[in-house]
Amino acid sequence: MSLGDIVLGTIKPVVVRYCRARIGRRDDSFAVADLVAAETVHAVLRSLTGTDEPLLAITYRIAVENVTKELNGDPGCAGSAIDVSVLPSDEREILILRAMCGLTAEQTAEATGSTPAVVRITQHRALEKLRKSAQLDGPVTRLGHGAAMETHSEHCRVI
């Protein structure tokens, strides 16, 4: 197995998840996101010579540039069940990297040039803002529904 295969196997899944999370579906497919991901992976492989920058940092920087160019400044994440566009860009990016791309706090810190502690704090703040923006009325049941929604036992009786 070559070094290129190892690098490709390491970054490709993360890049694809990131591009799909930010760009979303267009015409019921991820074709545009996957094309941006492929361009990103190729750009990362071309840029590896003569740099001391960590691989995740290079990958993230190039992915952000390509996705931002594709979205023309739009925050992205269209079609997401949660409206992350209400978040500042740094919080949105950390939430995407942690929750949608599956990176650890350490990996996210390496990619963004931060520290794991800052990543965790920023993620916490972002989640708090999303919780507040959801504005649930009344008590929340085990299923996460508001008071007007059915409980688990009521839901099971309907089915």
PyMOL commands that set and color helices and strands:
alter all, ss='L'
color gray80, all
select helices_A, chain A and resi 3-23+31-46+55-71+84-86+89-100+105-112+116-134+152-158
alter helices_A, ss='H'
color red, helices_A
deselect
rebuild
show_as cartoon
